[in-house]
């Protein structure tokens, strides 16, 4: 039940944010933040290889993921806002450095303790079965926070996503909106890493919005469509792994979203051909 | 009441290269200033300084008596039409929603738009001829329709000052004439002060009460008809006829020429009899 609640809350948060991620062309930012979490877990593994008590705290690697993801989101937000370095380059730099550090730390751990860190593959591919009640509550709170932020700052977020420079020139506090959006994306990724893993969670921040934008023409319809896409895919993923226990949930969710995108694209092409 | 724009001794340097030097410029309320100059002459930098997006290295800027960041924060002092607005792509907004985006700064966070502002947005849609297309997705508009929607967005907060950065780029001559007539009408109806940035001297001179030639320094600030042809040739290095210059003077209407041949415009009688408010400081012409 906790796993289902977590996955559904995550699906809604991802779906709402994905509309803005796609509109702002931030798909690569999701990749950068999610992969930086691996560097955070790696830091804890490196500490555990020389200080065994850190290895006994099962929550410690996840704390590393949270801290690294938020720090990376802040750094990306700062550099993309100031424009001092090209945003693609900033994301590529953080992504590569975090992955390299995570892999190196895992090897240090293996060399010292002659085994892989417990649950290191969970950070890459997620694991739905081990959700606690408090984690499900955190996911629900995140979902409510994302919906509330988008409802309260809707006009500022839309103005910023549509044309950041004109929004700034017309008095919108675009710096605030920029950081709020990126922090919400980072927190969503932090929750999503446990469900779909750092490899797949960025897809959940892109595919629902991209699919809905192909078929709906107004903001509300796009947000509702995006939520519908994400919920359908998530329920398909949960049901599939319930009936066939060897099937992991995250990949099924992402593949279902992918097929929905293909169907929406084909539908759009067919509609315009008929017209 | 303070002037719409007051710039004193402005310097701006970008990456160790001086971009603007010793600029003094005053734009009175209700007038139109045409800002011309070659590419890289500092026109867009000056606009970004007016918008508070850049900070001056030295000197001061006042918009209606306020520093630019303060004027921008109020949300109803400056309207801005950028040179290359991003293409709407698949962005799911109607024309009406895009126009209302211009109210976000004025309304402020966590508040709903005022009823009179929404009513004004509707009246603007009518003024710019977009009322029939108000519910159309902005992604399906033509270039000209999109520009009208963006002008309505720039004006919806009822700004005192409208900054237009190269608004006629990519528009043919007939389209430019239509745009200028449309802009002139809006300016009079809404009592706007307009800064019209362009490298197209003919388009600028057709609407402006004064012209400022900018290329690192301010080379000229006066009425269009007095603009010396040799200055135009030096700044733009092109065929003077193509720039709308005949007999050594700017031609301000189609088929005419010479200093007195221009179509009479509001403010001409005053501006012709007055010396330029402020002459160039760097290399006076």
HADDOCK unambig.tbl for C-alpha pairs under 7 A between the chains (distance, minus, plus):
assign (segid A and resid 23 and name CA) (segid B and resid 91 and name CA) 6.50 0.50 0.50
assign (segid A and resid 152 and name CA) (segid B and resid 110 and name CA) 5.47 0.50 0.50
assign (segid A and resid 153 and name CA) (segid B and resid 109 and name CA) 6.58 0.50 0.50
assign (segid A and resid 153 and name CA) (segid B and resid 110 and name CA) 6.42 0.50 0.50
assign (segid A and resid 155 and name CA) (segid B and resid 101 and name CA) 6.72 0.50 0.50
assign (segid A and resid 155 and name CA) (segid B and resid 104 and name CA) 6.08 0.50 0.50
assign (segid A and resid 156 and name CA) (segid B and resid 104 and name CA) 6.01 0.50 0.50
assign (segid A and resid 159 and name CA) (segid B and resid 101 and name CA) 5.43 0.50 0.50
assign (segid A and resid 163 and name CA) (segid B and resid 86 and name CA) 6.57 0.50 0.50
assign (segid A and resid 166 and name CA) (segid B and resid 80 and name CA) 6.80 0.50 0.50
assign (segid A and resid 169 and name CA) (segid B and resid 51 and name CA) 5.89 0.50 0.50
assign (segid A and resid 169 and name CA) (segid B and resid 72 and name CA) 5.97 0.50 0.50
assign (segid A and resid 169 and name CA) (segid B and resid 80 and name CA) 6.89 0.50 0.50
assign (segid A and resid 170 and name CA) (segid B and resid 72 and name CA) 6.08 0.50 0.50
assign (segid A and resid 170 and name CA) (segid B and resid 75 and name CA) 5.11 0.50 0.50
assign (segid A and resid 170 and name CA) (segid B and resid 78 and name CA) 6.99 0.50 0.50
assign (segid A and resid 170 and name CA) (segid B and resid 79 and name CA) 6.74 0.50 0.50
assign (segid A and resid 170 and name CA) (segid B and resid 102 and name CA) 6.40 0.50 0.50
assign (segid A and resid 170 and name CA) (segid B and resid 105 and name CA) 5.42 0.50 0.50
assign (segid A and resid 171 and name CA) (segid B and resid 72 and name CA) 5.03 0.50 0.50
assign (segid A and resid 171 and name CA) (segid B and resid 73 and name CA) 4.37 0.50 0.50
assign (segid A and resid 171 and name CA) (segid B and resid 74 and name CA) 6.25 0.50 0.50
assign (segid A and resid 171 and name CA) (segid B and resid 75 and name CA) 4.53 0.50 0.50
assign (segid A and resid 171 and name CA) (segid B and resid 105 and name CA) 4.07 0.50 0.50
assign (segid A and resid 171 and name CA) (segid B and resid 106 and name CA) 6.70 0.50 0.50
assign (segid A and resid 172 and name CA) (segid B and resid 104 and name CA) 6.24 0.50 0.50
assign (segid A and resid 172 and name CA) (segid B and resid 105 and name CA) 4.39 0.50 0.50
assign (segid A and resid 213 and name CA) (segid B and resid 90 and name CA) 6.44 0.50 0.50
assign (segid A and resid 217 and name CA) (segid B and resid 92 and name CA) 4.81 0.50 0.50
assign (segid A and resid 217 and name CA) (segid B and resid 137 and name CA) 6.51 0.50 0.50
assign (segid A and resid 218 and name CA) (segid B and resid 92 and name CA) 4.58 0.50 0.50
assign (segid A and resid 218 and name CA) (segid B and resid 93 and name CA) 5.55 0.50 0.50
assign (segid A and resid 219 and name CA) (segid B and resid 92 and name CA) 5.21 0.50 0.50
assign (segid A and resid 219 and name CA) (segid B and resid 93 and name CA) 6.28 0.50 0.50
